[in-house]
Amino acid sequence: MEDIKQKWWDWHKKNPHIWIEFQEQTYELIKSGVKKSSAWLVINKMRWDHAIKTSGDDFKISNNFIAYYARMFRATNPEHQEFFTIKPLKGEKDYQ
């Protein structure tokens, strides 16, 4: 697990725009009245948007990284603690 987390963190530092967009998309869901959702939904919406709005390189983000964006959103937005359901990752004893 630590290896994947480190890979995500290294990738995240090189791609801060993904975090910004992830937050924007999540806030859009929240503002629309959605009470709970999935980080997978947010990332796949981003993939969809990039596929139809851009040309050139494909928008790529590893599925292994999605859980870390949900965790980071939860950590930086305590008022939305319940928006994403967080399950322990392999090797993670418990996640509150």
GUVO-522645 format. One line per 2 residues: number of its first residue (from 1); for each residue x, y, z of N, C-alpha, C, O, CB. Coordinates in steps of 0.05 Angstrom, whole numbers, plus 5000, padded with zeros to 4 digits. Glycine has a CB too. Layout:
residues N
NUM) X Y Z X Y Z X Y Z X Y Z X Y Z ~ ...
***
This chain:
residues 96
1) 5016 4976 5000 5000 5000 5000 5017 5025 5000 5011 5044 4985 4981 5000 5024 ~ 5038 5026 5016 5055 5049 5018 5068 5056 4991 5071 5079 4984 5077 5046 5039
3) 5074 5035 4975 5086 5040 4949 5066 5054 4931 5074 5073 4917 5094 5013 4936 ~ 5041 5046 4931 5020 5059 4915 5016 5088 4925 5013 5106 4909 4994 5043 4915
5) 5014 5091 4951 5010 5117 4962 5033 5136 4954 5028 5159 4947 5008 5116 4993 ~ 5058 5126 4955 5080 5143 4947 5079 5150 4917 5085 5172 4910 5107 5129 4954
7) 5072 5130 4901 5069 5136 4872 5047 5157 4867 5051 5175 4851 5062 5110 4857 ~ 5025 5155 4882 5004 5175 4880 5014 5202 4888 5010 5222 4873 4979 5167 4897
9) 5028 5204 4910 5038 5229 4920 5057 5242 4900 5056 5266 4896 5051 5226 4948 ~ 5075 5226 4889 5094 5236 4869 5079 5247 4845 5085 5268 4834 5114 5214 4861
11) 5059 5231 4836 5043 5239 4812 5027 5264 4819 5025 5282 4802 5025 5216 4804 ~ 5015 5265 4842 4999 5288 4851 5015 5314 4851 5005 5334 4842 4987 5282 4879
13) 5040 5313 4861 5056 5337 4861 5063 5347 4833 5066 5371 4829 5083 5331 4876 ~ 5063 5329 4814 5069 5337 4786 5043 5346 4771 5045 5358 4750 5082 5314 4771
15) 5020 5339 4783 4994 5345 4770 4975 5358 4789 4953 5347 4793 4983 5318 4759 ~ 4982 5381 4800 4964 5394 4820 4937 5402 4807 4917 5406 4822 4977 5418 4831
17) 4936 5406 4781 4911 5413 4768 4889 5392 4771 4865 5398 4771 4915 5419 4739 ~ 4897 5367 4775 4878 5345 4779 4864 5349 4805 4839 5346 4807 4892 5318 4777
19) 4878 5356 4826 4866 5360 4852 4847 5384 4851 4825 5383 4862 4888 5365 4873 ~ 4855 5405 4838 4837 5428 4835 4811 5421 4821 4790 5428 4831 4852 5451 4820
21) 4813 5407 4799 4790 5398 4785 4773 5378 4801 4748 5380 4800 4797 5386 4758 ~ 4786 5360 4815 4772 5341 4832 4755 5356 4852 4731 5349 4856 4791 5322 4846
23) 4766 5376 4865 4751 5391 4884 4728 5406 4871 4706 5407 4882 4770 5411 4899 ~ 4733 5419 4849 4712 5434 4835 4689 5416 4828 4666 5423 4832 4723 5447 4809
25) 4694 5392 4817 4673 5374 4809 4658 5364 4834 4634 5361 4833 4685 5350 4794 ~ 4672 5359 4855 4660 5350 4880 4642 5372 4892 4619 5366 4900 4681 5341 4900
27) 4652 5396 4892 4635 5418 4902 4610 5422 4885 4589 5429 4895 4651 5444 4903 ~ 4613 5418 4859 4590 5420 4841 4568 5400 4849 4545 5406 4850 4598 5416 4812
29) 4577 5375 4855 4558 5355 4865 4545 5363 4891 4520 5361 4894 4572 5328 4868 ~ 4561 5373 4909 4550 5381 4936 4530 5404 4932 4509 5403 4944 4574 5389 4954
31) 4537 5424 4916 4519 5447 4912 4493 5439 4899 4473 5452 4902 4533 5468 4896 ~ 4494 5417 4883 4469 5408 4870 4451 5393 4889 4428 5386 4881 4477 5390 4846
33) 4460 5388 4913 4443 5375 4933 4450 5346 4938 4437 5333 4955 4415 5377 4925 ~ 4469 5335 4924 4478 5308 4928 4490 5306 4956 4507 5322 4963 4498 5298 4906
35) 4482 5286 4972 4491 5283 4999 4515 5263 5002 4532 5267 5019 4468 5273 5017 ~ 4515 5243 4984 4537 5224 4984 4543 5217 4955 4525 5216 4938 4530 5198 5001
37) 4568 5212 4950 4576 5204 4922 4601 5188 4923 4611 5180 4944 4579 5229 4904 ~ 4612 5183 4900 4635 5167 4896 4658 5182 4883 4654 5197 4864 4629 5142 4880
39) 4682 5179 4893 4705 5191 4881 4709 5180 4853 4719 5194 4835 4731 5186 4898 ~ 4701 5155 4848 4702 5143 4821 4684 5159 4802 4692 5163 4779 4694 5113 4822
41) 4661 5167 4811 4643 5183 4794 4656 5209 4787 4656 5217 4763 4617 5188 4809 ~ 4669 5222 4806 4682 5248 4801 4704 5244 4780 4706 5259 4761 4693 5260 4827
43) 4722 5224 4785 4744 5220 4766 4734 5212 4738 4745 5222 4718 4763 5198 4778 ~ 4714 5195 4737 4704 5187 4711 4690 5210 4697 4690 5211 4672 4685 5164 4714
45) 4678 5229 4711 4667 5253 4699 4689 5270 4688 4687 5281 4666 4650 5270 4720 ~ 4711 5272 4702 4734 5286 4692 4745 5273 4667 4752 5287 4648 4756 5288 4714
47) 4747 5247 4667 4756 5232 4643 4737 5238 4620 4747 5243 4597 4757 5202 4649 ~ 4712 5237 4624 4692 5243 4603 4696 5271 4592 4698 5275 4568 4663 5239 4614
49) 4697 5291 4610 4700 5319 4602 4725 5323 4585 4725 5336 4565 4701 5337 4626 ~ 4747 5311 4594 4772 5314 4579 4770 5300 4552 4782 5309 4532 4795 5303 4595
51) 4757 5278 4550 4754 5263 4525 4739 5279 4504 4746 5278 4481 4741 5236 4530 ~ 4718 5293 4513 4702 5308 4493 4711 5337 4489 4702 5349 4470 4673 5307 4501
53) 4726 5348 4507 4734 5376 4506 4762 5381 4496 4768 5404 4489 4730 5389 4533 ~ 4779 5361 4496 4807 5366 4490 4816 5349 4467 4803 5329 4460 4824 5361 4514
55) 4838 5356 4455 4851 5340 4435 4880 5336 4444 4890 5351 4461 4849 5352 4406 ~ 4893 5317 4432 4920 5312 4440 4922 5288 4459 4908 5268 4455 4933 5336 4452
57) 4938 5291 4480 4942 5269 4499 4916 5262 4513 4900 5280 4520 4963 5277 4519 ~ 4912 5236 4518 4890 5227 4534 4893 5236 4563 4915 5238 4573 4887 5197 4531
59) 4871 5240 4576 4870 5246 4604 4874 5219 4618 4857 5201 4615 4844 5260 4614 ~ 4895 5216 4634 4901 5190 4647 4905 5195 4676 4921 5212 4685 4925 5177 4634
61) 4892 5178 4692 4897 5177 4721 4892 5148 4729 4873 5136 4721 4878 5197 4736 ~ 4911 5138 4744 4909 5110 4753 4885 5106 4771 4880 5122 4789 4935 5101 4767
63) 4870 5084 4767 4849 5077 4785 4859 5074 4814 4845 5078 4833 4834 5052 4776 ~ 4885 5066 4816 4897 5062 4843 4899 5088 4859 4902 5088 4883 4924 5050 4840
65) 4896 5111 4845 4899 5137 4859 4873 5149 4869 4873 5167 4885 4913 5156 4840 ~ 4851 5139 4859 4825 5151 4865 4819 5152 4895 4810 5173 4905 4803 5136 4851
67) 4825 5131 4909 4819 5130 4938 4834 5152 4953 4825 5163 4973 4826 5103 4950 ~ 4858 5159 4943 4874 5179 4957 4862 5207 4953 4864 5224 4971 4903 5178 4947
69) 4850 5212 4930 4836 5237 4926 4812 5240 4944 4807 5261 4955 4827 5241 4897 ~ 4797 5218 4948 4774 5218 4967 4784 5224 4995 4772 5239 5010 4759 5191 4966
71) 4806 5212 5003 4817 5216 5030 4826 5245 5033 4822 5257 5054 4840 5196 5035 ~ 4840 5255 5013 4850 5282 5015 4826 5302 5016 4827 5322 5031 4868 5289 4991
73) 4805 5297 5001 4782 5315 5002 4770 5315 5030 4763 5335 5041 4761 5306 4981 ~ 4767 5291 5041 4756 5288 5067 4773 5302 5088 4763 5316 5106 4753 5258 5075
75) 4800 5300 5086 4818 5312 5105 4818 5342 5104 4821 5356 5124 4846 5301 5101 ~ 4814 5353 5080 4815 5382 5076 4788 5395 5077 4786 5420 5076 4829 5389 5050
77) 4767 5379 5079 4740 5390 5080 4724 5376 5102 4706 5361 5096 4726 5386 5052 ~ 4731 5382 5127 4718 5367 5149 4688 5371 5150 4674 5354 5161 4730 5376 5175
79) 4678 5392 5138 4649 5397 5138 4635 5377 5119 4610 5375 5119 4643 5425 5130 ~ 4650 5363 5103 4639 5343 5084 4650 5315 5089 4654 5300 5071 4645 5352 5055
81) 4654 5309 5115 4666 5283 5122 4651 5259 5112 4663 5238 5106 4667 5281 5152 ~ 4625 5261 5109 4609 5238 5101 4603 5237 5071 4589 5219 5062 4582 5239 5116
83) 4613 5256 5055 4607 5257 5027 4617 5232 5012 4602 5220 4997 4618 5282 5014 ~ 4642 5225 5017 4653 5200 5005 4654 5179 5026 4663 5184 5048 4681 5206 4992
85) 4646 5155 5019 4649 5132 5037 4678 5122 5033 4687 5117 5011 4629 5109 5030 ~ 4692 5120 5056 4720 5112 5056 4722 5084 5067 4713 5079 5090 4737 5132 5072
87) 4733 5066 5052 4737 5039 5062 4767 5035 5065 4783 5046 5050 4725 5017 5042 ~ 4775 5018 5084 4804 5013 5087 4816 5001 5061 4804 4984 5048 4809 4994 5110
89) 4839 5011 5054 4854 4999 5032 4869 4975 5041 4873 4970 5065 4874 5020 5020 ~ 4877 4959 5022 4893 4935 5029 4917 4943 5046 4932 4961 5038 4902 4919 5003
91) 4920 4931 5068 4943 4937 5086 4937 4959 5106 4953 4964 5124 4966 4944 5070 ~ 4914 4973 5103 4907 4994 5121 4889 4982 5142 4869 4969 5136 4891 5018 5105
93) 4896 4986 5167 4881 4973 5189 4853 4984 5192 4834 4969 5193 4896 4976 5216 ~ 4851 5010 5192 4825 5023 5194 4827 5051 5184 4849 5064 5187 4815 5022 5224
95) 4806 5062 5173 4806 5089 5165 4781 5103 5176 4759 5094 5170 4808 5091 5134 ~ 4785 5123 5191 4762 5138 5202 4759 5164 5188 4741 5179 5194 4766 5143 5232
***
